[in-house]
Amino acid sequence: MQPTILLTGATGFVGGAILKRLNFESKFPVVVAVRDESRVCVPNVPKVCIETFDDMTKWEAHLAGCGVVIHSAARVHVMQDVEVDPLAAFRKVNVDGTLNLARQAAAAGVRRFIFISSIKVNGEGTDEGSMYSAEDVPAPVDPYGISKMEAEEGLRQLAKATTMEIVIIRPVLVYGPGVKANFLSMMRWLDRGIPLPFGAIHNSRSLVALGNLVDLILTCIDHPAAANQTFLVSDGEDLSTTVLLSKMAKALNKPARLVPVPAWVLRSGAALLGKKALSQRLCGSLRVDISKTRDLLGWAPPLSVDEALAITAMHFREHQ
């Protein structure tokens, strides 16, 4: 008999996709923990309502009979945080809330706790010729990355003190059907035929399709080699911003009107406009080494970048 899974964050971009896949396969019974039942994307799935997610949340009743927790709920990274103390706000949810759930899960006899972390634990970018690995010393820069690192550290300590196995997954930028933020903005620009000054960007960035990330998460539910490991995940195909936009335009069946403006010009202009972080994402490199993920789990991304972009573009077209 397969273990019952408690899934948090089921109304989010990643969590909703996990729920759809679990429901479709019907291999693992799942219960979702949410604050708003109306936003759950799969009807008739068992739900438990939680009013808050912090160090005071009571989980005992919801963990009875649960074998695995997939924890994708989080206070997510935001470009312009309005909190007076952003780090404290991130810690309340991403550290205190996570460790509170994990401690109660261990006490309830949960076998495995899968934590969706972030590549921001590694840092914000890689130099030419280098890649992040799961064994690198963490070097988070912003409050979100720091909070994810602290949650990871607390979970590893809990794994040493209990019998519950911890699996940590650090995704790079996730794209797919329903993607938001900068990725959606770029799709809209391309769809409208707006000329973009990104025709001469020679960086290299790892991305991960939503379907590939979800596939890895489900692999980690019962793979024996995943216990107490940290995994980086990507599509296994690194792209420059110029190549990504060209592929995205092709998926949308639109011409890519990319003007070859030098990256240093874009960086300088972004700095003057207070958009340095955005220029880093568009012009800087961030590559990850997923050889550990491949070798230890025998896993490979099921979707190519072109296939994943085609799926993303189709969803975009259907919801315009």
C-alpha positions in Angstrom: 0.0 0.0 0.0 1.4 3.4 -1.0 1.9 6.0 1.7 -0.6 8.9 2.0 1.0 12.2 1.0 0.4 15.5 2.7 1.0 18.3 0.2 1.4 21.9 1.1 1.3 24.8 -1.3 -1.2 23.1 -3.6 -2.7 26.4 -4.8 0.7 27.6 -6.0 2.4 27.3 -9.4 4.5 24.3 -8.4 2.2 22.8 -5.8 -0.8 22.8 -8.2 1.2 20.9 -10.8 2.3 18.4 -8.2 -1.3 17.8 -7.2 -2.5 17.4 -10.8 0.2 14.8 -11.5 -0.5 12.9 -8.2 -4.2 12.9 -9.0 -3.7 11.8 -12.6 -1.4 8.9 -11.7 -3.6 7.8 -8.7 -0.5 6.0 -7.4 -0.2 7.9 -4.2 -3.2 9.0 -2.1 -2.9 12.7 -1.4 -4.3 15.2 1.1 -3.7 18.9 0.6 -3.2 21.5 3.3 -4.5 24.9 2.2 -5.8 28.2 3.5 -8.3 28.7 0.7 -10.2 25.6 -0.5 -11.7 27.4 -3.5 -8.3 27.8 -5.2 -7.4 24.1 -5.3 -7.1 23.1 -8.9 -8.3 19.5 -8.5 -12.0 18.9 -7.4 -12.9 16.4 -4.7 -9.3 15.9 -3.4 -9.2 15.5 0.4 -8.4 18.9 2.0 -7.4 20.2 5.4 -7.7 23.9 6.1 -5.0 25.8 8.0 -5.5 29.4 9.0 -1.9 30.3 9.4 1.5 28.8 8.5 4.0 29.6 11.2 5.6 28.0 14.3 2.2 27.9 16.0 0.3 25.8 13.4 -1.1 22.6 14.7 -0.5 19.7 12.3 -1.0 16.6 14.5 -4.5 15.7 13.3 -3.6 16.2 9.7 -0.5 14.0 9.8 -2.2 10.9 11.2 -1.5 8.0 8.8 0.7 10.2 6.6 3.9 8.6 5.2 5.3 11.5 3.1 5.1 15.3 3.3 5.8 17.3 0.1 6.3 20.8 1.4 6.1 23.4 -1.5 4.3 26.2 0.5 6.5 29.2 1.1 6.7 32.9 1.2 8.1 33.4 -2.2 10.7 35.7 -3.6 9.4 39.2 -4.5 11.2 41.9 -6.5 10.0 44.8 -4.4 9.3 43.7 -0.9 7.3 46.2 1.2 8.0 44.5 4.5 10.0 46.7 7.0 12.0 43.6 7.9 11.9 41.2 4.9 14.2 38.6 6.5 12.0 38.3 9.5 8.9 37.9 7.3 10.6 35.2 5.3 11.9 33.4 8.4 8.4 33.3 9.9 7.1 31.2 7.1 10.0 29.6 5.4 12.1 28.7 8.5 9.8 28.7 11.5 6.7 27.3 9.7 8.7 24.7 7.8 10.5 23.4 10.9 7.3 23.4 13.0 5.7 21.2 10.3 8.7 18.9 10.0 9.0 18.4 13.8 5.4 17.4 14.1 5.8 15.2 11.0 8.7 13.3 12.6 6.7 12.9 15.9 3.8 11.5 13.9 6.0 8.9 12.2 6.2 10.4 8.8 8.8 8.5 6.8 10.0 11.2 4.4 9.8 15.0 4.2 10.5 16.5 0.7 11.4 20.2 0.9 11.2 22.4 -2.2 14.0 24.8 -1.6 15.7 27.2 -4.2 18.9 27.6 -6.1 19.2 30.9 -4.3 20.7 28.9 -1.5 23.7 28.5 -3.7 23.8 32.1 -4.8 22.7 34.6 -7.5 25.0 33.6 -10.4 28.0 31.7 -11.7 31.2 32.8 -13.4 32.0 31.8 -16.9 32.9 28.1 -17.0 31.6 27.3 -13.5 28.5 25.6 -12.2 26.7 25.3 -8.9 26.6 21.8 -7.3 24.6 20.4 -4.5 27.8 20.1 -2.4 28.8 23.8 -2.7 29.0 25.9 0.4 25.8 27.9 0.5 26.1 31.6 -0.4 22.6 33.1 -0.4 22.4 36.9 -1.0 18.8 38.0 -0.4 16.4 37.3 2.5 14.5 34.7 0.6 17.6 32.6 -0.1 18.8 33.0 3.4 15.5 31.8 4.8 15.6 28.7 2.5 19.2 27.9 3.6 18.2 28.2 7.3 15.3 25.9 6.7 17.6 23.4 5.0 20.0 23.5 8.0 17.2 22.9 10.5 15.8 20.0 8.5 19.2 18.3 8.3 19.6 18.6 12.1 16.1 17.1 12.5 17.1 14.2 10.2 20.1 13.4 12.4 17.9 13.5 15.6 14.9 11.4 14.2 14.2 8.6 11.9 12.5 10.8 9.3 14.3 11.1 6.0 14.8 14.5 4.5 15.0 15.2 0.7 15.9 18.8 -0.4 15.3 19.9 -4.0 16.7 23.2 -5.2 15.1 24.3 -8.5 16.4 27.0 -10.8 13.9 29.3 -12.5 10.8 27.3 -13.2 8.7 27.9 -16.3 5.6 26.1 -17.7 1.9 26.4 -18.2 0.6 29.3 -16.0 4.1 30.8 -15.4 4.0 34.4 -14.1 6.4 37.3 -13.5 9.3 38.1 -15.9 8.8 34.9 -18.0 5.2 35.8 -18.7 6.2 39.4 -19.5 8.7 38.2 -22.1 6.1 35.9 -23.7 3.7 38.9 -24.0 6.4 41.1 -25.5 7.2 38.4 -28.1 3.5 37.8 -28.9 2.9 41.4 -29.5 6.0 41.7 -31.8 7.7 44.3 -29.7 11.4 44.7 -30.5 13.6 43.6 -27.6 17.2 44.7 -26.9 18.4 41.1 -26.2 19.9 40.0 -29.4 23.5 39.9 -28.2 23.4 38.3 -24.8 26.0 35.6 -24.5 25.3 34.4 -21.0 24.3 30.8 -20.0 21.4 30.0 -17.7 19.9 26.8 -16.4 16.1 26.6 -16.4 13.7 23.9 -15.4 10.4 23.1 -17.0 7.5 22.6 -14.5 6.9 19.1 -15.8 10.6 18.1 -15.3 10.6 19.5 -11.7 7.4 17.7 -10.8 8.7 14.4 -12.3 11.8 14.7 -10.1 9.7 15.4 -7.0 7.6 12.3 -7.6 10.7 10.3 -8.2 11.9 11.3 -4.7 8.7 10.1 -3.0 9.9 6.5 -2.7 13.4 6.3 -4.3 15.6 4.8 -1.6 18.7 6.7 -2.8 17.0 10.1 -2.3 17.0 9.8 1.5 18.8 12.7 3.2 20.1 14.1 0.0 20.1 17.5 -1.7 19.4 17.7 -5.4 19.8 20.5 -8.0 17.4 20.2 -10.9 17.3 21.7 -14.4 16.4 20.8 -17.9 20.0 19.8 -18.5 20.2 22.3 -21.4 21.7 25.8 -20.6 20.6 28.7 -22.7 21.6 32.3 -23.3 18.8 34.9 -23.0 19.0 35.4 -26.7 18.6 31.8 -27.5 15.8 31.4 -25.0 13.8 34.3 -26.5 14.4 32.9 -30.0 13.1 29.5 -28.9 10.2 31.1 -27.1 9.2 33.1 -30.2 9.3 29.9 -32.3 7.0 28.2 -29.8 4.6 31.1 -30.1 4.9 31.1 -33.9 6.1 34.7 -33.8 9.2 36.3 -35.2 11.9 37.1 -32.7 12.6 40.8 -33.1 15.8 40.9 -31.1 18.0 44.0 -31.3 21.7 43.3 -30.7 22.4 45.7 -27.9 25.6 44.9 -26.0 25.1 43.4 -22.5 27.3 46.1 -20.9 24.9 48.8 -22.2 21.9 46.9 -20.8 23.7 46.5 -17.4 24.5 50.2 -17.3 21.0 51.3 -18.2 19.5 48.9 -15.7 21.8 50.2 -12.9 20.7 53.8 -13.6 17.0 52.7 -13.4 17.5 50.8 -10.2 16.9 47.4 -12.0 20.3 45.8 -11.3 18.7 42.5 -10.1 16.6 42.2 -13.3 19.7 42.9 -15.5 21.5 40.1 -13.6 18.8 37.7 -14.5 18.7 38.7 -18.2 22.5 39.2 -18.8 24.2 37.1 -16.1 24.9 33.4 -16.0 23.6 30.8 -13.6 24.4 27.2 -14.4 23.8 24.1 -12.3 25.4 20.7 -12.4 22.6 18.0 -12.1 25.0 15.0 -12.5 24.3 13.9 -8.9 20.6 14.0 -9.6 21.0 11.9 -12.7 23.5 9.4 -11.3 22.1 8.8 -7.8 18.5 8.6 -8.9 18.9 7.3 -12.5 16.7 10.3 -13.4 16.7 12.4 -16.6 14.5 15.3 -17.6 11.6 13.8 -19.5 10.9 17.0 -21.4 13.3 18.9 -23.7 13.4 22.7 -23.6 11.6 22.9 -27.0 8.9 20.5 -25.9 8.4 22.4 -22.6 8.3 25.7 -24.3 5.7 24.4 -26.8 3.5 23.3 -23.9 4.0 26.7 -22.2 3.1 28.6 -25.4 0.0 26.5 -25.9 -1.3 27.3 -22.4 -0.4 31.0 -23.0 -2.4 31.0 -26.2 -5.5 29.3 -24.6 -5.6 31.8 -21.7 -5.1 35.1 -23.5 
